[in-house]
Amino acid sequence: MSNYTDEMVKAMVAQERWTYAQAGEFGKANGLTLRSVIAKVKSLGLEYEPKPARVTKRNEPVVLKEQFVASIQAATGVVVPSLVKMTKADLARLCEAVGAETPEPR
């Protein structure tokens, strides 16, 4: 037994490209969860565009302090647990100074 009627599937297929917001609206209108709608869109082979990645107030990608610490520790071979207490700006400068790779945004 499926949560999706034939009419619902036809409406989904009629819209070839789906976004996160559209999936949420469709779910609310039909009493379905967002995750369920996204899964159905993907199982139907339709194009799905996930919600945009989080960004900071300066419109930069979010990079966690733990990622900077891991990169610094990998580059230096020294484990320093208290590095997490530094500011993110200082960690970024230290990362650059020791030649560690800049972490990828999440």
Phi and psi restraints in degrees (range 20) as a CNS / XPLOR table:
assign (resid 1 and name C) (resid 2 and name N)
       (resid 2 and name CA) (resid 2 and name C) 1.0 -107.2 20.0 2
assign (resid 2 and name N) (resid 2 and name CA)
       (resid 2 and name C) (resid 3 and name N) 1.0 149.4 20.0 2
assign (resid 2 and name C) (resid 3 and name N)
       (resid 3 and name CA) (resid 3 and name C) 1.0 -78.2 20.0 2
assign (resid 3 and name N) (resid 3 and name CA)
       (resid 3 and name C) (resid 4 and name N) 1.0 -8.3 20.0 2
assign (resid 3 and name C) (resid 4 and name N)
       (resid 4 and name CA) (resid 4 and name C) 1.0 -110.8 20.0 2
assign (resid 4 and name N) (resid 4 and name CA)
       (resid 4 and name C) (resid 5 and name N) 1.0 126.0 20.0 2
assign (resid 4 and name C) (resid 5 and name N)
       (resid 5 and name CA) (resid 5 and name C) 1.0 -80.3 20.0 2
assign (resid 5 and name N) (resid 5 and name CA)
       (resid 5 and name C) (resid 6 and name N) 1.0 166.4 20.0 2
assign (resid 5 and name C) (resid 6 and name N)
       (resid 6 and name CA) (resid 6 and name C) 1.0 -60.6 20.0 2
assign (resid 6 and name N) (resid 6 and name CA)
       (resid 6 and name C) (resid 7 and name N) 1.0 -37.1 20.0 2
assign (resid 6 and name C) (resid 7 and name N)
       (resid 7 and name CA) (resid 7 and name C) 1.0 -65.1 20.0 2
assign (resid 7 and name N) (resid 7 and name CA)
       (resid 7 and name C) (resid 8 and name N) 1.0 -39.4 20.0 2
assign (resid 7 and name C) (resid 8 and name N)
       (resid 8 and name CA) (resid 8 and name C) 1.0 -64.7 20.0 2
assign (resid 8 and name N) (resid 8 and name CA)
       (resid 8 and name C) (resid 9 and name N) 1.0 -42.6 20.0 2
assign (resid 8 and name C) (resid 9 and name N)
       (resid 9 and name CA) (resid 9 and name C) 1.0 -65.0 20.0 2
assign (resid 9 and name N) (resid 9 and name CA)
       (resid 9 and name C) (resid 10 and name N) 1.0 -41.4 20.0 2
assign (resid 9 and name C) (resid 10 and name N)
       (resid 10 and name CA) (resid 10 and name C) 1.0 -61.8 20.0 2
assign (resid 10 and name N) (resid 10 and name CA)
       (resid 10 and name C) (resid 11 and name N) 1.0 -41.5 20.0 2
assign (resid 10 and name C) (resid 11 and name N)
       (resid 11 and name CA) (resid 11 and name C) 1.0 -65.0 20.0 2
assign (resid 11 and name N) (resid 11 and name CA)
       (resid 11 and name C) (resid 12 and name N) 1.0 -36.9 20.0 2
assign (resid 11 and name C) (resid 12 and name N)
       (resid 12 and name CA) (resid 12 and name C) 1.0 -68.2 20.0 2
assign (resid 12 and name N) (resid 12 and name CA)
       (resid 12 and name C) (resid 13 and name N) 1.0 -43.9 20.0 2
assign (resid 12 and name C) (resid 13 and name N)
       (resid 13 and name CA) (resid 13 and name C) 1.0 -68.1 20.0 2
assign (resid 13 and name N) (resid 13 and name CA)
       (resid 13 and name C) (resid 14 and name N) 1.0 -31.7 20.0 2
assign (resid 13 and name C) (resid 14 and name N)
       (resid 14 and name CA) (resid 14 and name C) 1.0 -63.2 20.0 2
assign (resid 14 and name N) (resid 14 and name CA)
       (resid 14 and name C) (resid 15 and name N) 1.0 -28.4 20.0 2
assign (resid 14 and name C) (resid 15 and name N)
       (resid 15 and name CA) (resid 15 and name C) 1.0 -99.5 20.0 2
assign (resid 15 and name N) (resid 15 and name CA)
       (resid 15 and name C) (resid 16 and name N) 1.0 103.2 20.0 2
assign (resid 15 and name C) (resid 16 and name N)
       (resid 16 and name CA) (resid 16 and name C) 1.0 -70.7 20.0 2
assign (resid 16 and name N) (resid 16 and name CA)
       (resid 16 and name C) (resid 17 and name N) 1.0 -31.9 20.0 2
assign (resid 16 and name C) (resid 17 and name N)
       (resid 17 and name CA) (resid 17 and name C) 1.0 -116.8 20.0 2
assign (resid 17 and name N) (resid 17 and name CA)
       (resid 17 and name C) (resid 18 and name N) 1.0 129.9 20.0 2
assign (resid 17 and name C) (resid 18 and name N)
       (resid 18 and name CA) (resid 18 and name C) 1.0 -119.0 20.0 2
assign (resid 18 and name N) (resid 18 and name CA)
       (resid 18 and name C) (resid 19 and name N) 1.0 142.9 20.0 2
assign (resid 18 and name C) (resid 19 and name N)
       (resid 19 and name CA) (resid 19 and name C) 1.0 -114.3 20.0 2
assign (resid 19 and name N) (resid 19 and name CA)
       (resid 19 and name C) (resid 20 and name N) 1.0 168.6 20.0 2
assign (resid 19 and name C) (resid 20 and name N)
       (resid 20 and name CA) (resid 20 and name C) 1.0 -57.2 20.0 2
assign (resid 20 and name N) (resid 20 and name CA)
       (resid 20 and name C) (resid 21 and name N) 1.0 -45.4 20.0 2
assign (resid 20 and name C) (resid 21 and name N)
       (resid 21 and name CA) (resid 21 and name C) 1.0 -64.6 20.0 2
assign (resid 21 and name N) (resid 21 and name CA)
       (resid 21 and name C) (resid 22 and name N) 1.0 -41.9 20.0 2
assign (resid 21 and name C) (resid 22 and name N)
       (resid 22 and name CA) (resid 22 and name C) 1.0 -64.5 20.0 2
assign (resid 22 and name N) (resid 22 and name CA)
       (resid 22 and name C) (resid 23 and name N) 1.0 -39.1 20.0 2
assign (resid 22 and name C) (resid 23 and name N)
       (resid 23 and name CA) (resid 23 and name C) 1.0 -64.3 20.0 2
assign (resid 23 and name N) (resid 23 and name CA)
       (resid 23 and name C) (resid 24 and name N) 1.0 -39.2 20.0 2
assign (resid 23 and name C) (resid 24 and name N)
       (resid 24 and name CA) (resid 24 and name C) 1.0 -64.2 20.0 2
assign (resid 24 and name N) (resid 24 and name CA)
       (resid 24 and name C) (resid 25 and name N) 1.0 -43.9 20.0 2
assign (resid 24 and name C) (resid 25 and name N)
       (resid 25 and name CA) (resid 25 and name C) 1.0 -63.6 20.0 2
assign (resid 25 and name N) (resid 25 and name CA)
       (resid 25 and name C) (resid 26 and name N) 1.0 -43.3 20.0 2
assign (resid 25 and name C) (resid 26 and name N)
       (resid 26 and name CA) (resid 26 and name C) 1.0 -62.1 20.0 2
assign (resid 26 and name N) (resid 26 and name CA)
       (resid 26 and name C) (resid 27 and name N) 1.0 -42.1 20.0 2
assign (resid 26 and name C) (resid 27 and name N)
       (resid 27 and name CA) (resid 27 and name C) 1.0 -62.2 20.0 2
assign (resid 27 and name N) (resid 27 and name CA)
       (resid 27 and name C) (resid 28 and name N) 1.0 -46.3 20.0 2
assign (resid 27 and name C) (resid 28 and name N)
       (resid 28 and name CA) (resid 28 and name C) 1.0 -62.0 20.0 2
assign (resid 28 and name N) (resid 28 and name CA)
       (resid 28 and name C) (resid 29 and name N) 1.0 -41.7 20.0 2
assign (resid 28 and name C) (resid 29 and name N)
       (resid 29 and name CA) (resid 29 and name C) 1.0 -67.1 20.0 2
assign (resid 29 and name N) (resid 29 and name CA)
       (resid 29 and name C) (resid 30 and name N) 1.0 -26.3 20.0 2
assign (resid 29 and name C) (resid 30 and name N)
       (resid 30 and name CA) (resid 30 and name C) 1.0 -115.4 20.0 2
assign (resid 30 and name N) (resid 30 and name CA)
       (resid 30 and name C) (resid 31 and name N) 1.0 9.1 20.0 2
assign (resid 30 and name C) (resid 31 and name N)
       (resid 31 and name CA) (resid 31 and name C) 1.0 69.8 20.0 2
assign (resid 31 and name N) (resid 31 and name CA)
       (resid 31 and name C) (resid 32 and name N) 1.0 34.6 20.0 2
assign (resid 31 and name C) (resid 32 and name N)
       (resid 32 and name CA) (resid 32 and name C) 1.0 -119.2 20.0 2
assign (resid 32 and name N) (resid 32 and name CA)
       (resid 32 and name C) (resid 33 and name N) 1.0 156.4 20.0 2
assign (resid 32 and name C) (resid 33 and name N)
       (resid 33 and name CA) (resid 33 and name C) 1.0 -79.7 20.0 2
assign (resid 33 and name N) (resid 33 and name CA)
       (resid 33 and name C) (resid 34 and name N) 1.0 156.5 20.0 2
assign (resid 33 and name C) (resid 34 and name N)
       (resid 34 and name CA) (resid 34 and name C) 1.0 -59.0 20.0 2
assign (resid 34 and name N) (resid 34 and name CA)
       (resid 34 and name C) (resid 35 and name N) 1.0 -46.6 20.0 2
assign (resid 34 and name C) (resid 35 and name N)
       (resid 35 and name CA) (resid 35 and name C) 1.0 -59.2 20.0 2
assign (resid 35 and name N) (resid 35 and name CA)
       (resid 35 and name C) (resid 36 and name N) 1.0 -40.2 20.0 2
assign (resid 35 and name C) (resid 36 and name N)
       (resid 36 and name CA) (resid 36 and name C) 1.0 -63.8 20.0 2
assign (resid 36 and name N) (resid 36 and name CA)
       (resid 36 and name C) (resid 37 and name N) 1.0 -43.5 20.0 2
assign (resid 36 and name C) (resid 37 and name N)
       (resid 37 and name CA) (resid 37 and name C) 1.0 -64.6 20.0 2
assign (resid 37 and name N) (resid 37 and name CA)
       (resid 37 and name C) (resid 38 and name N) 1.0 -44.3 20.0 2
assign (resid 37 and name C) (resid 38 and name N)
       (resid 38 and name CA) (resid 38 and name C) 1.0 -61.0 20.0 2
assign (resid 38 and name N) (resid 38 and name CA)
       (resid 38 and name C) (resid 39 and name N) 1.0 -43.6 20.0 2
assign (resid 38 and name C) (resid 39 and name N)
       (resid 39 and name CA) (resid 39 and name C) 1.0 -62.5 20.0 2
assign (resid 39 and name N) (resid 39 and name CA)
       (resid 39 and name C) (resid 40 and name N) 1.0 -40.3 20.0 2
assign (resid 39 and name C) (resid 40 and name N)
       (resid 40 and name CA) (resid 40 and name C) 1.0 -67.3 20.0 2
assign (resid 40 and name N) (resid 40 and name CA)
       (resid 40 and name C) (resid 41 and name N) 1.0 -42.0 20.0 2
assign (resid 40 and name C) (resid 41 and name N)
       (resid 41 and name CA) (resid 41 and name C) 1.0 -58.0 20.0 2
assign (resid 41 and name N) (resid 41 and name CA)
       (resid 41 and name C) (resid 42 and name N) 1.0 -45.7 20.0 2
assign (resid 41 and name C) (resid 42 and name N)
       (resid 42 and name CA) (resid 42 and name C) 1.0 -67.9 20.0 2
assign (resid 42 and name N) (resid 42 and name CA)
       (resid 42 and name C) (resid 43 and name N) 1.0 -39.2 20.0 2
assign (resid 42 and name C) (resid 43 and name N)
       (resid 43 and name CA) (resid 43 and name C) 1.0 -68.3 20.0 2
assign (resid 43 and name N) (resid 43 and name CA)
       (resid 43 and name C) (resid 44 and name N) 1.0 -25.7 20.0 2
assign (resid 43 and name C) (resid 44 and name N)
       (resid 44 and name CA) (resid 44 and name C) 1.0 -81.2 20.0 2
assign (resid 44 and name N) (resid 44 and name CA)
       (resid 44 and name C) (resid 45 and name N) 1.0 -4.7 20.0 2
assign (resid 44 and name C) (resid 45 and name N)
       (resid 45 and name CA) (resid 45 and name C) 1.0 77.3 20.0 2
assign (resid 45 and name N) (resid 45 and name CA)
       (resid 45 and name C) (resid 46 and name N) 1.0 20.4 20.0 2
assign (resid 45 and name C) (resid 46 and name N)
       (resid 46 and name CA) (resid 46 and name C) 1.0 -85.6 20.0 2
assign (resid 46 and name N) (resid 46 and name CA)
       (resid 46 and name C) (resid 47 and name N) 1.0 156.3 20.0 2
assign (resid 46 and name C) (resid 47 and name N)
       (resid 47 and name CA) (resid 47 and name C) 1.0 -75.1 20.0 2
assign (resid 47 and name N) (resid 47 and name CA)
       (resid 47 and name C) (resid 48 and name N) 1.0 130.5 20.0 2
assign (resid 47 and name C) (resid 48 and name N)
       (resid 48 and name CA) (resid 48 and name C) 1.0 -127.0 20.0 2
assign (resid 48 and name N) (resid 48 and name CA)
       (resid 48 and name C) (resid 49 and name N) 1.0 130.4 20.0 2
assign (resid 48 and name C) (resid 49 and name N)
       (resid 49 and name CA) (resid 49 and name C) 1.0 -109.1 20.0 2
assign (resid 49 and name N) (resid 49 and name CA)
       (resid 49 and name C) (resid 50 and name N) 1.0 111.5 20.0 2
assign (resid 49 and name C) (resid 50 and name N)
       (resid 50 and name CA) (resid 50 and name C) 1.0 -67.2 20.0 2
assign (resid 50 and name N) (resid 50 and name CA)
       (resid 50 and name C) (resid 51 and name N) 1.0 166.4 20.0 2
assign (resid 50 and name C) (resid 51 and name N)
       (resid 51 and name CA) (resid 51 and name C) 1.0 -63.8 20.0 2
assign (resid 51 and name N) (resid 51 and name CA)
       (resid 51 and name C) (resid 52 and name N) 1.0 149.8 20.0 2
assign (resid 51 and name C) (resid 52 and name N)
       (resid 52 and name CA) (resid 52 and name C) 1.0 -63.4 20.0 2
assign (resid 52 and name N) (resid 52 and name CA)
       (resid 52 and name C) (resid 53 and name N) 1.0 151.5 20.0 2
assign (resid 52 and name C) (resid 53 and name N)
       (resid 53 and name CA) (resid 53 and name C) 1.0 -65.6 20.0 2
assign (resid 53 and name N) (resid 53 and name CA)
       (resid 53 and name C) (resid 54 and name N) 1.0 151.5 20.0 2
assign (resid 53 and name C) (resid 54 and name N)
       (resid 54 and name CA) (resid 54 and name C) 1.0 -66.6 20.0 2
assign (resid 54 and name N) (resid 54 and name CA)
       (resid 54 and name C) (resid 55 and name N) 1.0 147.1 20.0 2
assign (resid 54 and name C) (resid 55 and name N)
       (resid 55 and name CA) (resid 55 and name C) 1.0 -133.3 20.0 2
assign (resid 55 and name N) (resid 55 and name CA)
       (resid 55 and name C) (resid 56 and name N) 1.0 160.4 20.0 2
assign (resid 55 and name C) (resid 56 and name N)
       (resid 56 and name CA) (resid 56 and name C) 1.0 -80.7 20.0 2
assign (resid 56 and name N) (resid 56 and name CA)
       (resid 56 and name C) (resid 57 and name N) 1.0 179.3 20.0 2
assign (resid 56 and name C) (resid 57 and name N)
       (resid 57 and name CA) (resid 57 and name C) 1.0 -62.1 20.0 2
assign (resid 57 and name N) (resid 57 and name CA)
       (resid 57 and name C) (resid 58 and name N) 1.0 -27.6 20.0 2
assign (resid 57 and name C) (resid 58 and name N)
       (resid 58 and name CA) (resid 58 and name C) 1.0 -88.8 20.0 2
assign (resid 58 and name N) (resid 58 and name CA)
       (resid 58 and name C) (resid 59 and name N) 1.0 12.9 20.0 2
assign (resid 58 and name C) (resid 59 and name N)
       (resid 59 and name CA) (resid 59 and name C) 1.0 63.3 20.0 2
assign (resid 59 and name N) (resid 59 and name CA)
       (resid 59 and name C) (resid 60 and name N) 1.0 34.1 20.0 2
assign (resid 59 and name C) (resid 60 and name N)
       (resid 60 and name CA) (resid 60 and name C) 1.0 -105.8 20.0 2
assign (resid 60 and name N) (resid 60 and name CA)
       (resid 60 and name C) (resid 61 and name N) 1.0 152.0 20.0 2
assign (resid 60 and name C) (resid 61 and name N)
       (resid 61 and name CA) (resid 61 and name C) 1.0 -63.3 20.0 2
assign (resid 61 and name N) (resid 61 and name CA)
       (resid 61 and name C) (resid 62 and name N) 1.0 148.0 20.0 2
assign (resid 61 and name C) (resid 62 and name N)
       (resid 62 and name CA) (resid 62 and name C) 1.0 -77.1 20.0 2
assign (resid 62 and name N) (resid 62 and name CA)
       (resid 62 and name C) (resid 63 and name N) 1.0 124.3 20.0 2
assign (resid 62 and name C) (resid 63 and name N)
       (resid 63 and name CA) (resid 63 and name C) 1.0 -124.5 20.0 2
assign (resid 63 and name N) (resid 63 and name CA)
       (resid 63 and name C) (resid 64 and name N) 1.0 124.3 20.0 2
assign (resid 63 and name C) (resid 64 and name N)
       (resid 64 and name CA) (resid 64 and name C) 1.0 -78.0 20.0 2
assign (resid 64 and name N) (resid 64 and name CA)
       (resid 64 and name C) (resid 65 and name N) 1.0 151.1 20.0 2
assign (resid 64 and name C) (resid 65 and name N)
       (resid 65 and name CA) (resid 65 and name C) 1.0 -59.4 20.0 2
assign (resid 65 and name N) (resid 65 and name CA)
       (resid 65 and name C) (resid 66 and name N) 1.0 -36.9 20.0 2
assign (resid 65 and name C) (resid 66 and name N)
       (resid 66 and name CA) (resid 66 and name C) 1.0 -60.7 20.0 2
assign (resid 66 and name N) (resid 66 and name CA)
       (resid 66 and name C) (resid 67 and name N) 1.0 -31.8 20.0 2
assign (resid 66 and name C) (resid 67 and name N)
       (resid 67 and name CA) (resid 67 and name C) 1.0 -69.1 20.0 2
assign (resid 67 and name N) (resid 67 and name CA)
       (resid 67 and name C) (resid 68 and name N) 1.0 -40.9 20.0 2
assign (resid 67 and name C) (resid 68 and name N)
       (resid 68 and name CA) (resid 68 and name C) 1.0 -62.5 20.0 2
assign (resid 68 and name N) (resid 68 and name CA)
       (resid 68 and name C) (resid 69 and name N) 1.0 -44.7 20.0 2
assign (resid 68 and name C) (resid 69 and name N)
       (resid 69 and name CA) (resid 69 and name C) 1.0 -60.9 20.0 2
assign (resid 69 and name N) (resid 69 and name CA)
       (resid 69 and name C) (resid 70 and name N) 1.0 -45.8 20.0 2
assign (resid 69 and name C) (resid 70 and name N)
       (resid 70 and name CA) (resid 70 and name C) 1.0 -61.4 20.0 2
assign (resid 70 and name N) (resid 70 and name CA)
       (resid 70 and name C) (resid 71 and name N) 1.0 -39.9 20.0 2
assign (resid 70 and name C) (resid 71 and name N)
       (resid 71 and name CA) (resid 71 and name C) 1.0 -66.4 20.0 2
assign (resid 71 and name N) (resid 71 and name CA)
       (resid 71 and name C) (resid 72 and name N) 1.0 -42.7 20.0 2
assign (resid 71 and name C) (resid 72 and name N)
       (resid 72 and name CA) (resid 72 and name C) 1.0 -65.0 20.0 2
assign (resid 72 and name N) (resid 72 and name CA)
       (resid 72 and name C) (resid 73 and name N) 1.0 -44.7 20.0 2
assign (resid 72 and name C) (resid 73 and name N)
       (resid 73 and name CA) (resid 73 and name C) 1.0 -65.5 20.0 2
assign (resid 73 and name N) (resid 73 and name CA)
       (resid 73 and name C) (resid 74 and name N) 1.0 -35.7 20.0 2
assign (resid 73 and name C) (resid 74 and name N)
       (resid 74 and name CA) (resid 74 and name C) 1.0 -67.4 20.0 2
assign (resid 74 and name N) (resid 74 and name CA)
       (resid 74 and name C) (resid 75 and name N) 1.0 -37.9 20.0 2
assign (resid 74 and name C) (resid 75 and name N)
       (resid 75 and name CA) (resid 75 and name C) 1.0 -73.5 20.0 2
assign (resid 75 and name N) (resid 75 and name CA)
       (resid 75 and name C) (resid 76 and name N) 1.0 -34.7 20.0 2
assign (resid 75 and name C) (resid 76 and name N)
       (resid 76 and name CA) (resid 76 and name C) 1.0 -95.6 20.0 2
assign (resid 76 and name N) (resid 76 and name CA)
       (resid 76 and name C) (resid 77 and name N) 1.0 -21.8 20.0 2
assign (resid 76 and name C) (resid 77 and name N)
       (resid 77 and name CA) (resid 77 and name C) 1.0 76.3 20.0 2
assign (resid 77 and name N) (resid 77 and name CA)
       (resid 77 and name C) (resid 78 and name N) 1.0 12.9 20.0 2
assign (resid 77 and name C) (resid 78 and name N)
       (resid 78 and name CA) (resid 78 and name C) 1.0 -117.9 20.0 2
assign (resid 78 and name N) (resid 78 and name CA)
       (resid 78 and name C) (resid 79 and name N) 1.0 130.4 20.0 2
assign (resid 78 and name C) (resid 79 and name N)
       (resid 79 and name CA) (resid 79 and name C) 1.0 -95.3 20.0 2
assign (resid 79 and name N) (resid 79 and name CA)
       (resid 79 and name C) (resid 80 and name N) 1.0 117.8 20.0 2
assign (resid 79 and name C) (resid 80 and name N)
       (resid 80 and name CA) (resid 80 and name C) 1.0 -127.9 20.0 2
assign (resid 80 and name N) (resid 80 and name CA)
       (resid 80 and name C) (resid 81 and name N) 1.0 95.5 20.0 2
assign (resid 80 and name C) (resid 81 and name N)
       (resid 81 and name CA) (resid 81 and name C) 1.0 -60.4 20.0 2
assign (resid 81 and name N) (resid 81 and name CA)
       (resid 81 and name C) (resid 82 and name N) 1.0 -28.2 20.0 2
assign (resid 81 and name C) (resid 82 and name N)
       (resid 82 and name CA) (resid 82 and name C) 1.0 -77.0 20.0 2
assign (resid 82 and name N) (resid 82 and name CA)
       (resid 82 and name C) (resid 83 and name N) 1.0 -3.7 20.0 2
assign (resid 82 and name C) (resid 83 and name N)
       (resid 83 and name CA) (resid 83 and name C) 1.0 -59.1 20.0 2
assign (resid 83 and name N) (resid 83 and name CA)
       (resid 83 and name C) (resid 84 and name N) 1.0 -29.6 20.0 2
assign (resid 83 and name C) (resid 84 and name N)
       (resid 84 and name CA) (resid 84 and name C) 1.0 -61.7 20.0 2
assign (resid 84 and name N) (resid 84 and name CA)
       (resid 84 and name C) (resid 85 and name N) 1.0 -22.4 20.0 2
assign (resid 84 and name C) (resid 85 and name N)
       (resid 85 and name CA) (resid 85 and name C) 1.0 -79.0 20.0 2
assign (resid 85 and name N) (resid 85 and name CA)
       (resid 85 and name C) (resid 86 and name N) 1.0 -10.6 20.0 2
assign (resid 85 and name C) (resid 86 and name N)
       (resid 86 and name CA) (resid 86 and name C) 1.0 -72.9 20.0 2
assign (resid 86 and name N) (resid 86 and name CA)
       (resid 86 and name C) (resid 87 and name N) 1.0 160.7 20.0 2
assign (resid 86 and name C) (resid 87 and name N)
       (resid 87 and name CA) (resid 87 and name C) 1.0 -72.7 20.0 2
assign (resid 87 and name N) (resid 87 and name CA)
       (resid 87 and name C) (resid 88 and name N) 1.0 158.3 20.0 2
assign (resid 87 and name C) (resid 88 and name N)
       (resid 88 and name CA) (resid 88 and name C) 1.0 -63.8 20.0 2
assign (resid 88 and name N) (resid 88 and name CA)
       (resid 88 and name C) (resid 89 and name N) 1.0 -37.1 20.0 2
assign (resid 88 and name C) (resid 89 and name N)
       (resid 89 and name CA) (resid 89 and name C) 1.0 -63.4 20.0 2
assign (resid 89 and name N) (resid 89 and name CA)
       (resid 89 and name C) (resid 90 and name N) 1.0 -42.6 20.0 2
assign (resid 89 and name C) (resid 90 and name N)
       (resid 90 and name CA) (resid 90 and name C) 1.0 -66.8 20.0 2
assign (resid 90 and name N) (resid 90 and name CA)
       (resid 90 and name C) (resid 91 and name N) 1.0 -38.7 20.0 2
assign (resid 90 and name C) (resid 91 and name N)
       (resid 91 and name CA) (resid 91 and name C) 1.0 -63.0 20.0 2
assign (resid 91 and name N) (resid 91 and name CA)
       (resid 91 and name C) (resid 92 and name N) 1.0 -39.7 20.0 2
assign (resid 91 and name C) (resid 92 and name N)
       (resid 92 and name CA) (resid 92 and name C) 1.0 -64.3 20.0 2
assign (resid 92 and name N) (resid 92 and name CA)
       (resid 92 and name C) (resid 93 and name N) 1.0 -42.3 20.0 2
assign (resid 92 and name C) (resid 93 and name N)
       (resid 93 and name CA) (resid 93 and name C) 1.0 -64.8 20.0 2
assign (resid 93 and name N) (resid 93 and name CA)
       (resid 93 and name C) (resid 94 and name N) 1.0 -42.7 20.0 2
assign (resid 93 and name C) (resid 94 and name N)
       (resid 94 and name CA) (resid 94 and name C) 1.0 -64.7 20.0 2
assign (resid 94 and name N) (resid 94 and name CA)
       (resid 94 and name C) (resid 95 and name N) 1.0 -39.7 20.0 2
assign (resid 94 and name C) (resid 95 and name N)
       (resid 95 and name CA) (resid 95 and name C) 1.0 -58.1 20.0 2
assign (resid 95 and name N) (resid 95 and name CA)
       (resid 95 and name C) (resid 96 and name N) 1.0 -44.7 20.0 2
assign (resid 95 and name C) (resid 96 and name N)
       (resid 96 and name CA) (resid 96 and name C) 1.0 -67.3 20.0 2
assign (resid 96 and name N) (resid 96 and name CA)
       (resid 96 and name C) (resid 97 and name N) 1.0 -40.7 20.0 2
assign (resid 96 and name C) (resid 97 and name N)
       (resid 97 and name CA) (resid 97 and name C) 1.0 -66.4 20.0 2
assign (resid 97 and name N) (resid 97 and name CA)
       (resid 97 and name C) (resid 98 and name N) 1.0 -36.8 20.0 2
assign (resid 97 and name C) (resid 98 and name N)
       (resid 98 and name CA) (resid 98 and name C) 1.0 -89.6 20.0 2
assign (resid 98 and name N) (resid 98 and name CA)
       (resid 98 and name C) (resid 99 and name N) 1.0 -0.3 20.0 2
assign (resid 98 and name C) (resid 99 and name N)
       (resid 99 and name CA) (resid 99 and name C) 1.0 78.3 20.0 2
assign (resid 99 and name N) (resid 99 and name CA)
       (resid 99 and name C) (resid 100 and name N) 1.0 23.3 20.0 2
assign (resid 99 and name C) (resid 100 and name N)
       (resid 100 and name CA) (resid 100 and name C) 1.0 -79.6 20.0 2
assign (resid 100 and name N) (resid 100 and name CA)
       (resid 100 and name C) (resid 101 and name N) 1.0 152.8 20.0 2
assign (resid 100 and name C) (resid 101 and name N)
       (resid 101 and name CA) (resid 101 and name C) 1.0 -66.3 20.0 2
assign (resid 101 and name N) (resid 101 and name CA)
       (resid 101 and name C) (resid 102 and name N) 1.0 138.6 20.0 2
assign (resid 101 and name C) (resid 102 and name N)
       (resid 102 and name CA) (resid 102 and name C) 1.0 -72.0 20.0 2
assign (resid 102 and name N) (resid 102 and name CA)
       (resid 102 and name C) (resid 103 and name N) 1.0 127.7 20.0 2
assign (resid 102 and name C) (resid 103 and name N)
       (resid 103 and name CA) (resid 103 and name C) 1.0 -63.5 20.0 2
assign (resid 103 and name N) (resid 103 and name CA)
       (resid 103 and name C) (resid 104 and name N) 1.0 149.7 20.0 2
assign (resid 103 and name C) (resid 104 and name N)
       (resid 104 and name CA) (resid 104 and name C) 1.0 -77.6 20.0 2
assign (resid 104 and name N) (resid 104 and name CA)
       (resid 104 and name C) (resid 105 and name N) 1.0 142.3 20.0 2
assign (resid 104 and name C) (resid 105 and name N)
       (resid 105 and name CA) (resid 105 and name C) 1.0 -64.3 20.0 2
assign (resid 105 and name N) (resid 105 and name CA)
       (resid 105 and name C) (resid 106 and name N) 1.0 153.3 20.0 2
